[in-house]
Amino acid sequence: MFVEHPLLKDGYIEKRVYQVNIARSCSKSPTLVVLPTGMGKTVVAILVIADRMGDGRKILLLAPTKPLVAQHAKSLTTFMKSPNLVQFTGEVPPPSRVDLWREHDIIVSTPQVIENDLESGRIDLADVSLVIFDEAHRAVGDYAYVPIGRACKERKMLTLGMTASPGSDPAKILEVCDNLGIEGVEIRTDYDPDVVNYIHDIDVSYIGVEVPENMKEIIAHLRKALDKQVGQLRDYGFLEPDKPVTRRALLDVQKEVQRRLATGEKNYKLYRAATLQAMAMKTDYAIEFAESQGIDALREYFTRMVEESKQKGAKRAAKQIMKSFEVLQAMGLTKGDDFDRPKLRKVIEILTRQFRDKRDSLAIVFTHYRDTSETVTRELSQIGGLRPVRFVGQSSRGKDRGLKQKEQVEVIRKFERGDCNVLVATRVAEEGLDIPSTDLVIFYEPVPSEIRMIQRRGRTGRKRPGKVVVLGSKATRDEWYHLSAKRKEQRMHRELEILRQELKQNIFVGEPGQETFADAGDRIGGLRRRLERKKEKRTAEDGKQASLSDY
């Protein structure tokens, strides 16, 4: 059975009860939709768009990346009958966007473009009936979704937020809702009765690989350098004596130094701490490259360090680190051709087996660093039966040229057609890309974020069962990152039911078999009034705290 609507193509959208019910809610009140990856958030959005079209006003659909903008435009064209739409990205000149905004009914855009156009007065939301925020969990801090959401709230507009990975913190989710003017949340999990029949199995495995002995020697020298830098920061009182030093702790040192400098404080120790902190960060990244990425990426990193130190006006830290005896020792040991590449060997082994067993497979290899993506693509291209293509962001870094939007779109099309069968991608491919036939996803390294892990894993298992393999270097931060992400995701799933109950105290929550906005009637009005009273009370308390802080 398919959805029937005058604006939708016949026989294109399968009628799933949970999608129809959620869309009905979203058409009535500003809503955040939390759906598992691959469960059709885009379909929900299209159903809401179809419901809201026809009143002479526009639809604005926002997505965080240019490839995702292009993909949403493609989905709308696929499912709707002749949609009058246009794509906005930074590549469309601002003067052109004025006329394009006026001439089109649906605008699919990156949020930074809309933020800029609103600030400059090139566009106005007065003629917009619906704003959709894809990957809505980004609507915190200074991200462009926040000012756009604020403008929507001021106009009391209908907004729709969509995410597969909201995190496990109710306060953060409520912050997202507040920033976007959301009044209710529709949550579904993999285990809900109206969803479970559409979930496909994903086989996830973790494979630990040994760090080569000669790489361990390099790491040992780098650790000695880091210990010296950290020791001096401790002597200056910026790090606790016996507490293990993490990258977050080093970033906190940077914030503290900047804060004190901003107040006008000037002394030798403060300037020296700034240099030491920057040196420690560089050394820590070198250790990560050595542990997790391999010799090729480490060499590239060292090359950039040398080039940076020689540039005119180079920062003191860039020069000082090149005088570190331990760092220079480590750099010297990277010369030679006797380095094993255990992760790369494992990737080739896994892919070779996958394509031997299923020749028409499609696979994605995720790498955190662009240097690694280049190495992996180059090495895979030497293997018979593998046709890899590199997929990175738009920014260029030295000789490493990024992909423009049209190039990114073409890469995805080639992959979908099977012209290329292995996509070697950085995080630009993590969010929202709809590549339903992907059979295998390989993590070249674990990621410590449960949101990013869910996004990467969600590239498979959409239309049929899929497989995920996570590679990690033994006895390194890889193992900690993997366990951290697993714990966070387990907590997120475990607490989702608790989250529903906690959110209910502050906001309307729709569930399977429960009432929706469309059913709740006058009860929603009462809830809205209670929320407004809470916001007014919170604002008053914040104002009181601010006035006290003046003393």
N, C-alpha and C positions, 0 to 999 in steps of 0.2 A: 504494500500500500504506500502511496506517495502523497506528499503535501500538495494540495490544490489551492492555487491563488492566482488572480488575474495577472500579477506582475512576475510570477515565477514560471519557469519552463516546466511543462508537464513531464512527469516521470523522471525527474532529476533528484529530488530530495526525498529520501525514505522517511516515512512518518514514524518518528519515535516519540512516544507519549511524553517522556521526560523533557525532550527538546520543545515540544509544542507547549507544554505547561509552563516551562521556564520562560519561553518567549512571551507568552500571554502576560505573565507577571511583569516582565521587563517593559512591555508596551504601556503599562499603567503608571509605574513609579520608578524613580531612579534606583537601579539595582546593580549589585555586584554579583557576578556569576562565577562560582568556583566549581569547575568541572575537571575530571581527570584528563590528562593529555590524550588526544585522539578521540574524545567523546563528542566533538562537534560544537565547540564554542562558536566557530565561524557560522555554522548552520543556524544556531540560535540568533546570532547577529543579523543574518540575512532575513530570517523570519520577522524580526522586529523592524528591520528596514522596510520590508514589504508592507507591513502594517502601518508604518508611519508615512509612507510615500503618498503623494496624491493631494496633499493639502497646499501645494504651491511653495512649500518651504524645503530647505536643503537638509541633507544628511552629511554629517562629518564623522569619518572613521579614522582614528588615529592609531598608528603602529610605530614601535620604537626604531625599526630599521628599514632601510630602503628596500631590501629584498622582500621583507614582510609586507610593505606597502604594495609592491608589485604583485605579490601573491594574493592579497585581499582583492585587488582590482581584478585579477584573473578569476577568482572565485565568484565575485559579483557578476562578471560577464558570463561565466559558465552557467550560473543558476538562475539569473534574472533575464527577463525579456528586454533586450536592448536598453540597458541602463545608461543614462546620460551621465557618465562619470569622468573624472579627471584625477590624475595623480599629481600630488605636490611633494617635491623634495627640494633640497638646496640647489639642485641643478636647474630648476625652473626659475628664471629671472624674476625678481620681485615685481617689476612693472607688469609682466605678462600675467602674473597670478591674479591681478585685480580683475582683468577681463574674464579670465578662466573661472574665477570664483562666481562671477555674475552669470556666466553662460551655462553652468553645469548644476545638476541636481544633487549629485553625490561627489563629495571630495574625499579622497583617500590620501592621507598625508602623514609625514613624520611630525611629531609635536613641536619640534624646534621651529619649523617653518610657520606654523599657526601662531605660536607664541610671538614670534617676531612681527607677523602681519597684524596681530591684534594690537601690539604695542605701538606700531607705526600708524595704525588707523586705516591700513589698506583693506581690511575686511571687518565685518561686524557680525556678531552672532545673532542679531535680531531676526534674521531670516532663516535660522537653523531650528529644526524641530527635534533633532536627536544628535547627541554626540556620543560616540563609542570609543572607549579607551581599551585597546588591546594590551595584554600584559600589564594589567592595572596595578599589580603589586609595586610597580615603579613609582607610583604617585606619592612619593614622600620626599622630604628634603627640598632641594632646589631643582628637581627634575621638572621639565617643561610641562608635564601633566598638571602640576600643582597650580600654576597661575591660570591655565585654561580651565581647570576645574573650578577655581574661584570665580571666574567670569560666568561659568554655567550656573553656579549657586546663586549669584547675584540676580540672574535672570529667571531663577527657578525653572531651569530647563530640564528636560528628560535626558538623563545620562545612563549609559550602560558600561560597566566595567567588566572585563573578562580576564580570568587567570586560571592556570592549572596549579599554580604553586604559590599560595598566599603566605606560606610560612606558618609557624605555630604560635605566634604571639598575638593574642586578641587585641592588645593595645595598638599594635602596628596595623592590623586590619581595620580597626576602627578609625585610625588616622587616615588610612587610604579612603575609607568611606566618607569621612568628614571633608577631606580635600576635594573629593569629586562630587560632593552633594548627594551621596548615596543614602537612601532611606531603608533599604532592605537588602538582604543577602540570600541568594539561592545556592545552597551547597549540595553537591552530590559526591559520593565516594565510590570507589570501585566495588564496594560491597552492598550498596543500596539496591533494593529489589528491582527498581525500575531501570537500573544501569547495568547490573551484573551480566546480563545476557549479551551485552555488546562488548565486553572486555575480552581481549585476546591475551593469551599467555606470553610472557616475556621471560626467557631463560637468562638469568644474570649470573655470571661467574667472575671470580677475582683470581688473577694469576700473578703470583709474585716472581720477580726475576732477580737474579744476583747482580750486585754492582761489581764490575770487573776490578781485579786487584790493583791494576795501575791507576784506575779512577779513584779507588779508595785512598791511594797515596796522595793524589791531588787534593782530595777532600780534606785529608788530615792537615795539609799545609794551609788550606783556606780557613779551617777551623782555628788554627793557631793565630792567624791574622785577626779573625773575628774576636777571639778571646782577648787579644791585646786591646782592640778598639773598645770592646765592651768594658774591659777592666778600667780603662781611663774614664769612661762615662760614669762608672760606678764611683771612682775616686772623686769626680766632680759633683756627685750627689744626684745624678739624673736616673740612675737605675738602682733598684734594691739589691743589696749585697748577695743574698743567697737565692734569689728568685731566678728561675730559668728565663732566658731572654728570647722572646718571640718577635716576629716582625711587627706585630701590633704594638708591642712595648717600644720598639724602636720608633715607630710612627708617633707614639705618644710623646717621646722625647722631642721629636721634631716640632710637634704642636707647642710643647712647653717652651722650647727655645724661641720659637716665633712669637709666642705670647709675650715673653719677657722683653724681647727686642722691640716689640711694638709699643711697650710702655716707656721706652726710652732708656732702658737699662743697658749699659755698655761696660763690659769687662772682658779680659782675656779668656777666662774660663768659658764664658758664654759663647764667644766666637769659636773657641776650640771645640766646644761640645757640638756646635753646628757642623763643623768639619768632620768630627769623629762619627756623628750620626749618619751623615751622608756616605762616609767610607764604609761604615758597618752595613748599611743597606746594600751597597754595591757588592760587598763580600758575601752577604747572605744570599743575594740573587745568584752569584757565581756558584755557591754551594748547591742551590736548588737546581741549576742547570746541570751540574756535575752528577747529582744524585738521580734526577728525574728525567732529564732530556737527552743526555749522552754527549759524546765527544764533539760532534759536529756543531751542535748548538752552543756548547761551552766555548769552542774556538771562536765562533762568531761573536759571542758576548765579549770575550777578551779583546778581539779586534776592535770592537766599538769602544771599549774602555781606552785602548791606546790612542785611537783617533780623537776621542773626546779630550784626552789630556794634552794633545798637541794643538788643539784649536786655539786661535787667538781669543783671548778673554776667557779661557777655560777656568772653571771654578776651582777653588783651592782643593776641594776633596778629590776632584778628578786628577789633579797633579800629585797630591800626596799619596794616593793609593798606589800609584805607579812607583813609589819609593819604598813600598813595603816589601821587605825581604821575602816574607812568606808568600805573598801574592806573586812575586816574580818567580819564585821557585815553582809554584803551581803552574804558572804560565809556561815555563820552560818544559815541564813534564808533558804538556799537551802535544808536543812535537812528535812526529813518528806515525807509523801506519799500523801499529800492533794493537790497536784498540778494538775490543769487541763491542758490538752494538746489540745487547740482548733484547731490548724492547723492539727494536726494528726487526730483528730475526723472528721474534714471536708474532709480530704483526703480519709479516710475510707468510709465516707458517699457518696462521689462522685463516687468512684470506685465501691462500692456496687451497686449503681443505674445503672452505666454504664454496668456492667456485668449481672445485672438482665434483662436489656432491650436488651442486645446483648451479648449472652454468649460467642461467639467466638472473642470478642474484644481483642485488644492489646493496652496497655497503657504505657506511660512513666511518671514517677515522677522525676522531676529534683530538686536536692538539691544542694545548694552552698557548704555545708560543709560535709565532710565524716562522721563525728560523726552523723549528722542528717540522712544521707543515711543508716547508720547501724540501727539506731532506727526505721526508717520508714520500712525498710525491715523486721526487727524482728516483729514489730507489725502487719504488713500486712500478715505475714505468719500464724497468728492466725485466720485469717478471712476465712471462708469457701468460696471456689470458686476462691480465689486469690492465684496465684502461683508466688510470687515475686522473683526476682533475683537482686543482687546488682552488679552494674557496676561502677568501679572506676579505677583510673590510676594505674601505675605500682609501684610507690614509696611506700615503707612501712614506717609507722610512729608508732614507738613503737610496741605495740601489734597488731595494725591495719595493716595487710598484704595487700599489693597491688596485683593487678592481672597481671600476666605475659601476654605477647602478645598472646600466644596460648590460655590462659584462657579467655582473652577478646574476641577473635574470637569465642570461643566455647559458651560464654554467648550470643553473638549476634545470633549465629545459633540456640540455644535453644529458644531464643525469637522469631525468625522468624518462627520456626517450631510450635510454640505454646506450647512447653513443659513448658515454663514459660510465663505468660501472663501480668506481670507487671515488667517493667524494672525500677529500682530505681537507677538513674544515677547522677553522678557529671558532671562537665563541659566537661569531656572527650568525652561525647556522643553528644555534641552540634554541632560539625562541621562535615558535610558531610555524616554522616551515612545514608545509604539508607535502611530504613525500611518502605516500601511503604504501608503496611497494618495497620499502627498505627492509631487508631481511636481517641485517647484522649491523650493530654499532660497536665500535671499538673505542674505548677511552685510552689514549696513549699514556695518560696519567690520571689519577683520581682528582676530583675537585672537592674542596671542603664544604661547599654550599649544597644543602639539600635541594634548593630551588634549581641550581644549575644541573645537578645530577638528574633530577626529574625531567628537566627540559631536554638534556642530551638523550636520556633513555627513551623519551617519548618520541624520538624520531623513528622508532620501529614498533611493531606490534599494533599497527593501526587498522589494517584490514585483515591481517592474518597473524599467527604467532610469530614472534621475533626472538632475536638473540642479542645479548649484550655481554661484552667481555671488557673487564677493567684491568689494566696492567699497572702494576706497582713495583717499585724497586724495594727490595727487602731491607728492613732496618733503617729506613729513611722516613722523611716527612710524608712520603707517599702513603705509607701505612696509616699514619695518623689522620691524614686527610680523608682516606677512605672510611675509616671507622667513625670519624667525626660526622661525615655526611650521612652515613647509615643511621647513626644515633639520632641525628636531627630529623631525618625522614621518618624513622620509627616513632619518634616523639610527636611529629606532626600528625601522623595517621592516628596514633593513640589518643591524641588530645583533640582530634577533630570533632568528636562527639561532645567532648567537654566544651570545645570552642563554640559549638552550636548553642549549647545551653548558656554560656557566658555572654555570647553576642545577643541572645534573646533578651537579656536584661537591659540592653541599650539600643537594639535595632531589631526590625522585623526579620525573621529567618524562615525561609521556605524550605520544606523538606518533602521527601517522597510520601505520598499519601496524606500530606497535611494541606492546610489551606494556603492559597497563594494570595498575592496582592489583589488579584481579580476577585477573590472570594471574600477577602477580609472586611470589605465594606467600611463602615464607620469606625471599626476598631483601629484602622490605620490612622485616622484623623486624631484619635486620642493618643496613639503612640507618638505621632509627630509632635503633638503639643508637649508631651512629657520630654521628648528629646530636646525641644527648643528650651524648655525650662532648665534642663541639665546644662545645656550650652551656655545659657545666660548666667547660671550660677558659677560655672567654670570660668567664664570671662570675668565675672566680678571678682572671683578669688584671685585670678591672674593679675588683675588690676591692683588689687590690694597688696599682693606680693611685690609688684613692681614699685608701688609707692613706698613700701617699707625699705626696699633695696636702695632707694635714693639716699637714705641716711647712712 
